[in-house]
Each structure stands twice: as structure tokens, then as C-alpha cells.
Amino acid sequence: MAASEAKGTDKTVVLEVFRYRPEEEEEPTFQRYEVPYFEDWVVLDALNHIKDEIDGTLTFRWSCRMGVCGSCGMMVNGDPKLTCAAFIRDYHPATIRVEPLNYFPVIRDLVINMEDFLEKLTEVKAWLVPQEEKPVSEGEYRQTPAELAQYKQFSMCINCMLCYSACPVYGQDSDFIGPAAIALAQRYNLDSRDGATEERAEVIFSHEGIWECTFVGDCTRVCPKNVDPAGAIQQAKVSATKDWYHSVLVPWGKRDVKSR
Amino acid sequence: MFMVRELTCLFVGGYALFLLILASRIGDADGFSALLQHRLVIVLQVIALPMVLYHTVTWLNLTPKVLVIWRGESRVSPVLIAAVHYFAWFVVSVIILWMVSMYR
């Protein structure tokens, strides 16, 4: 093919890409593109080649191209992946099927509407609420390395939403708070500086929160940053249960929210 | 694959039901052994055993995800957590086998 020869290779790979142009068509279609094959190319490189050289109308999100921004999540051969981390050589010579992330409404081509996820981040209060407000003059909120270790893994989330696309529960019920939002809520619940566990409890320790999860574990399997959201949710189940027993058996006792 | 694990729950529940029926025949020696020797029950036993084993092994392997114990800055080894559960399973099994052997 001319394009690949110009790039100095004669091997090619075919991408079958989901197209949806709401102003032109009712139903989505698939379009095949043949792109040059390079050992070090990722699916994102192929998509950018398509957009630059073959079809400028293809629409998709991407940014850092190194697996830290969480923008380029898509379904690659049915599996949620960051396209900047999916190497073409792992699929070649088979055709690579690229589709938008599962379980989210499609705006156009490979771009999904992530409003639901963003709303959930707000609902679970995915930010630090200090136990007591201190003026800046009193200095920092200090934390030991051991206290940091408690929540560090869950802080690695890049909000890429691959876990939502892998979660069959979310696929069936989009009211489910979901792996990333719960893992992030736990990240703050376990942070020694934070004091909003009670406020988050109503959203997290609820039917649409942790109890909807059936520990399938696919969220952890697809997570590109090893956040282990499934682990976060199960730990939340344990602490919610312990807390409930405590409130029932020792109703007069002070609820030690940091004992989780 | 998680669906296979979920389906094994049916066998765990089914076996519990079987044990209840067995328990209801405790006073009745003939009824008790008749139930155990019934061909259908033996078939069920043969199918239920690998199902329940698979169920147990998959869940025990997941216990480190749920039981997180911190020692300073690092977690107690997940392998150790799972191993402790396997050991507990072994101990309980030995106790049950000993109890059964007492009543032969």
C-alpha cells in the first residue's frame, strides 16, 4: 500500500472502527482502514494515522499517549483498553476492532458521554474534606508514610473508566455507583486527614453502592494503574459491616471513623 | 469465568438442602442409608464435589482482597492470608472426619 511504503514498511494491519455520525445516520456502522504496521505502534498511533492520512472525520479522545491521563479508553477487540497502551503487534495479523467504551452513551464515533461518571464523582465527594479546618498559618495537615500507604493504591486512579466498561453490573444498572467512584471514595475514607466518611456513607454503603457489587473482579483485571477497585469495594463492605455491628451492639459508643 | 463461580453456588445451596434432608432422617437408620445409597444421590455427590471444591478454592483465593492487614507501611502478604484460610479449612475438615470416625 502506498501509505505504508512511504513510511518504509510493507506490512499493514487492518482496523475495523466503529463510526457513528448522528447528523448523517440513525445506526452506527463499521469502517475498515488499512494502516502501516510498525513494531512499536499502539492502536492510538494507528488511529492518529487514520485521522492524519486517510480519514480526517474520525473522532476520538486522546492526550498524553503514555497511560497517565485516562483519555484514550476504548474497546479493542471487545476488551476495554487504553489505546495508547494496546500494542498493534499483540493483535497483528488479525483485524483490530475498535469501538467506544461499553455502557456509555456514544456522542460520535469513538467519543462517549461520561456525564454519569462525573456526577458520581461529585456524589461520593471524591475530594479531601479535612477533619477540622485549619488556617494556613497553622501549617500542613501531616501524615506518616504508614498512613499514606493505607490509601495510596486507590489514589492511582486516572479516571479512565475502563472499569465501568468491564463491570457487568454497571452494564445492567447504570445507577450502580461503580468501581472507580467507590475506590476513590475509599481513597478519601482511608486518608487520615479526611473526616467525611459519614457523609459518603449514605451514597457508598447503599444498595446502589457497594452492595450492588458481586465481586466479579473484571474491574481490577482491566485497570491500567493497578488500583484494584474490586479490592477497595470488598474492603468497604467489611468496614461497613463492622460499623453496622458496632452501631447495633455498642450504640452508645463513639463511632471511630478512622478505624477502617 | 466469574459466571462459572456464581453457578457453583447452586450446587453449594443444593448440597445444603441435601444435608438438611439427611439430617431429618437421623432417627431413621433405614431411611438414612436408603437416601445415601440412592443412585441419583450418588450422581449428585459426584457432580457436587468438584463444584463445591471449585467454589471453595476460588473464594479462598480471594480472601486477601477482603482481609487487608497493615503492618506499618506494608500489607501482610496476601499469600499468607489465603494460606491461613486454607489451613483453617484443613483443620475443620480433620475435626469433621474425626467426628464421623467416632460414630462408625
HADDOCK unambig.tbl for C-alpha pairs under 7 A between the chains (distance, minus, plus):
assign (segid A and resid 145 and name CA) (segid B and resid 73 and name CA) 6.51 0.50 0.50
assign (segid A and resid 146 and name CA) (segid B and resid 72 and name CA) 5.28 0.50 0.50
assign (segid A and resid 146 and name CA) (segid B and resid 73 and name CA) 4.25 0.50 0.50
assign (segid A and resid 149 and name CA) (segid B and resid 73 and name CA) 5.59 0.50 0.50
assign (segid A and resid 216 and name CA) (segid B and resid 2 and name CA) 5.75 0.50 0.50
assign (segid A and resid 231 and name CA) (segid B and resid 65 and name CA) 4.92 0.50 0.50
assign (segid A and resid 231 and name CA) (segid B and resid 66 and name CA) 6.26 0.50 0.50
assign (segid A and resid 234 and name CA) (segid B and resid 66 and name CA) 5.29 0.50 0.50
assign (segid A and resid 235 and name CA) (segid B and resid 66 and name CA) 5.16 0.50 0.50
